[in-house]
């Protein structure tokens, strides 16, 4: 997970999963031939998976890709010069993911990604997102490191540990991150979490507000796999956060 920069207007200072905005190039038709597992995916889902791979590379240096024709994910030794050539360019929009895979003769390992959740920001929040979450096992010898701009810290942390640290005031978690960490923690292990995600039906979560006995509550729908579907909102009416 990474810590958002404190001067960013969205979720500043929060502990979040690497991710970001969809870019036009993520849906480039040329990427279908450069993505293993793409045959089973619609254009819509493929571009979200591509965006997830690109954003993970930009934000923490993890790249789910392999040399064309190979099945093994790229190792740290081969990734280092690729990261040096491309990571900063992608982050500054000076190059696209298409440029990277074609120049380095790579294929994106979209088949390694398992859909985990789909959240849409509540309507009362000024800045809104339509977000897909994916699970993937990190390549064994790739080292993750934050980019220093959008994120200012990075940490390998267990899901329950992140929840506990937020409750203790050591971390800040926004509501969607907290709920997905709770769901992730139920898997216990990487293999367990992936197996559970593969069996679970993805139900879109768009929280809404209900007023009960003068108090406001943020609610999420049943059927998406989450427990504790109702959470009291702070008096000012903002979105609940856990931690400092």
Secondary structure, DSSP 8 states (H G I E B T S, - for coil): -EEE-TTSSSSTT-EE-S-----GGGG-GGGTTTBTTGGGS-HHHHHHHHHHHHHHHHHH----EEETT--S---HHHHHHHHHHHHHHHHTTSS-HHHHHHHHTEEE-GGG-EEEEEEE--TTSSS--EEEEEE----TT------SSSEEEE----HHHHHHHHHTTSSEEEHHHHHHHHHHHTT-SHHHHHHHHHHS----EE-EEEEETTEEEEE--TTSS-S--EEE--TT----EEE-
